[in-house]
Amino acid sequence: MRRSALYFTGLASALLSLFLASCGNKSMDLAKELASSYTHDGKTISAEGKLATNMMVWGTGQTLDMNLEMQAALDNTRRERITDIVLPYGTGKNSVKINVPDTARRFEDKDVFIYDKNGEKISTSDKVRITGTVTYTAKGPKKESGSHVTITVPKPGKEEGDGNDYSYKITNVMIEKL
């Protein structure tokens, strides 16, 4: 009897550990690393989530910068974002197009067409895996912008971060619908 109780306790502990480990999200961890270290500079990364249109930025006119959003499996309040995913503008493989008239001032998610690695149209509600190359655009300490007047006010406590600029772009992106 005692042996089966020990077996059950050990099995329950192992299952609980496995369950808690599976709740972690490697893509969320990657998002934090991208925003706080240069570990992935020049490397190919892969992450899973949903491509988002909020905070979309026009690139050179030939590209759009999108975001990949992800949330924790058990705690849907815990969210992370990988930004500056550079996609070609158009209807080819691994691209994005906004289908609104030139005179439109706004667009909605339904107006955004994303094309995966096979050229198939997918939506912003589809879960995807993106793979691309990370390039940090301004390694080193953050630079002060000279375009505005700065008033220095002493801050109580320690400032967050290490003072480095972790701005990056993800290029050569492949999109795979999951």
C-alpha positions in Angstrom: 0.0 0.0 0.0 2.8 2.4 1.0 4.7 1.7 -2.2 1.7 2.5 -4.4 1.2 5.8 -2.5 4.8 6.8 -3.2 4.4 5.8 -6.8 1.3 7.9 -7.1 3.0 10.9 -5.4 6.0 10.6 -7.8 3.8 10.3 -10.8 1.6 13.2 -9.8 4.7 15.4 -9.3 6.1 14.4 -12.6 2.8 15.1 -14.4 2.5 18.5 -12.6 6.0 19.5 -13.6 5.4 18.4 -17.2 2.1 20.4 -17.3 3.7 23.6 -15.9 6.6 23.3 -18.3 4.3 23.0 -21.2 2.6 26.3 -20.2 5.7 28.2 -21.0 5.9 29.9 -24.3 9.2 29.9 -26.1 8.0 32.7 -28.4 7.2 34.9 -25.5 10.7 34.3 -24.0 12.2 35.1 -27.5 10.2 38.4 -27.6 11.8 39.4 -24.2 15.3 38.4 -25.3 15.0 40.4 -28.6 14.1 43.5 -26.6 16.8 43.2 -24.0 19.9 41.6 -25.6 21.9 41.3 -28.9 22.0 37.5 -28.6 20.0 36.9 -31.8 21.8 39.5 -34.0 22.3 38.1 -37.5 20.6 34.8 -36.6 17.5 33.2 -37.9 14.7 33.0 -35.4 11.3 31.3 -35.3 8.2 32.3 -33.3 4.5 31.5 -33.2 1.6 33.8 -32.7 -0.8 36.0 -34.7 0.3 38.7 -37.1 -1.1 42.0 -35.9 -2.0 45.2 -37.7 -1.9 47.5 -34.7 1.1 49.8 -34.8 1.7 48.8 -38.5 4.4 50.9 -40.1 4.9 51.7 -43.7 8.5 50.8 -44.7 10.0 52.0 -48.0 6.7 51.9 -49.8 7.7 48.4 -50.9 7.4 46.9 -47.4 5.2 47.0 -44.2 6.4 46.3 -40.7 4.0 44.1 -38.8 4.0 42.6 -35.2 3.6 39.1 -34.0 1.5 38.9 -30.9 1.4 36.0 -28.5 -0.1 35.2 -25.1 0.5 32.7 -22.3 -1.6 29.5 -22.6 -3.0 29.6 -19.1 -2.8 33.3 -18.2 -4.3 35.2 -21.1 -3.4 38.5 -19.5 0.3 37.8 -20.1 1.2 39.0 -23.6 4.3 39.7 -25.6 5.0 41.2 -29.0 7.8 40.8 -31.6 7.9 44.0 -33.6 9.3 45.2 -36.9 8.7 42.1 -39.0 9.4 43.4 -42.4 7.1 42.0 -45.1 7.0 42.8 -48.8 3.9 44.7 -49.8 1.9 42.8 -52.4 0.2 39.5 -53.1 3.2 37.2 -53.5 4.4 34.6 -51.1 5.2 35.8 -47.5 3.7 39.3 -48.2 0.9 41.6 -47.0 -1.5 43.8 -48.7 -4.1 46.3 -47.4 -7.2 46.2 -49.6 -8.6 49.7 -49.2 -9.0 52.7 -51.6 -6.1 55.1 -51.8 -8.4 57.8 -50.3 -9.1 55.7 -47.2 -7.9 57.1 -43.9 -8.3 53.8 -42.0 -8.4 50.1 -42.4 -9.6 47.2 -40.4 -8.3 43.7 -39.9 -10.7 42.4 -42.6 -8.9 44.7 -45.1 -5.5 43.1 -44.4 -4.5 40.1 -46.6 -1.5 38.1 -45.5 0.0 35.6 -47.9 1.9 32.6 -46.4 4.9 30.7 -47.8 2.7 28.9 -50.4 1.1 32.2 -51.5 -2.2 31.2 -49.8 -4.3 34.0 -48.3 -4.6 33.9 -44.5 -6.1 36.4 -42.0 -4.9 38.2 -38.9 -6.9 35.7 -36.8 -4.8 32.7 -38.0 -2.0 31.4 -35.8 1.2 31.4 -37.7 4.9 30.6 -37.4 7.3 33.2 -38.7 10.9 32.5 -39.5 13.3 35.3 -40.3 16.7 37.0 -39.8 17.2 39.4 -36.9 19.3 42.5 -37.4 19.8 45.1 -34.7 19.8 48.6 -36.3 21.4 50.7 -33.6 23.6 48.7 -31.2 24.9 50.5 -28.2 23.6 53.1 -25.8 20.3 54.8 -26.7 20.9 58.2 -28.4 19.1 61.3 -27.4 17.0 62.9 -30.1 18.1 66.4 -31.1 14.7 67.3 -32.4 13.2 68.4 -29.1 14.2 70.1 -25.9 14.9 67.8 -23.0 14.3 68.9 -19.4 16.1 66.7 -17.0 14.1 65.8 -13.9 15.6 63.6 -11.2 13.9 60.2 -11.1 13.4 58.4 -7.9 14.6 54.8 -8.0 16.4 53.0 -10.7 15.6 53.4 -14.4 14.4 50.2 -16.2 16.7 48.5 -18.7 20.4 48.8 -19.2 20.4 51.9 -21.4 21.1 50.1 -24.7 19.2 50.4 -27.9 17.7 47.1 -28.9 15.9 48.3 -32.0 15.8 45.5 -34.6 14.3 44.4 -37.9 13.3 40.9 -38.9 13.8 40.3 -42.6 13.7 37.4 -45.1 10.5 36.3 -43.3 8.7 33.1 -44.1 5.1 32.8 -42.9 3.6 29.3 -42.1 0.0 28.9 -41.1 -0.4 26.5 -38.1 
